């Protein structure tokens, strides 16, 4: 069991580090989700097609689950600066 935990520990740490690296995106209108304009304050090169790829339920807004999925899958990348 100890050996199993030692093998999984780096995976858990890598996952936590990746999630921690995601920038904070302000929800300027306090709607509980993000518009394309709100996401563009962080990812300035985000296009309409990119936004549509993130907005998987096509409701015109990105919720927390969609944002996390896009980050985890590399659709959204770390920003320089």
N, C-alpha and C positions, 0 to 999 in steps of 0.2 A: 504494500500500500504506500509506503514511504517513497519507493521508487517511482510509482505512478504520479504522486504529488510533485515530485521533483521534475518530472517530464512536463507536466501541465503548467507549472508555475511560469516559465518564460512565455508561454502562449497567453496566459491570463494577463501578464504584465504588458505584453505587446498590444493586446487588445485595449487595455486601459489607456495606454499611451496614445494610441491612435484616436480614441474618442476624445481624449483630453486636448488633442491638438486642433480639433475643429474650432474655428473662430466663432465667437458669439455674434449672432445676427440680431440686430434690434428689430423688434416687432413694433414699428413706429405707430401704427394705428391701433395697437392692442387688440387685434382681431383673433389672436391665438394661432395664427399661421402667417406665412410670409408671401408677399407679392413678388413679382419679378423685380420691381424697383427696389424693394427692401433687400433682396438677395444681391442685387447689383451694387449695393453700398459696400459689400465685401468682395464679391466676385465681379469686378467691373467689366470683364469680357463675356459675361453670361449673355447668350443670345436667346431669342424667343424659342428656337428649336431646342436649345439646352434646357430652358425652363420647362418646356413641354415634356422633355424626357424625365425630368425630376418629378413633375406633377403627374404621378402615375395614375391617379384616379380622375384626372382631367377636370377638376373642379375650379381651375383657375387660381389656385393657391397651393402652397407647399406646407404640409403639416410637419410636425416633429418627426414622425416615422419616415416620411418621404425624404426629409432632409438627412436623417441619419443613414438611411439606405443609400442615398446618393453619395454621402461622404464615405461610408464603408466600402462601396463598390468603386471608388475612385472617380466618380463622375464629377464631384467637386474636389478640387485639389487645394492643398495649403497655399495661402497667399504670401507673397514676398513682402517683407517690410516689417 
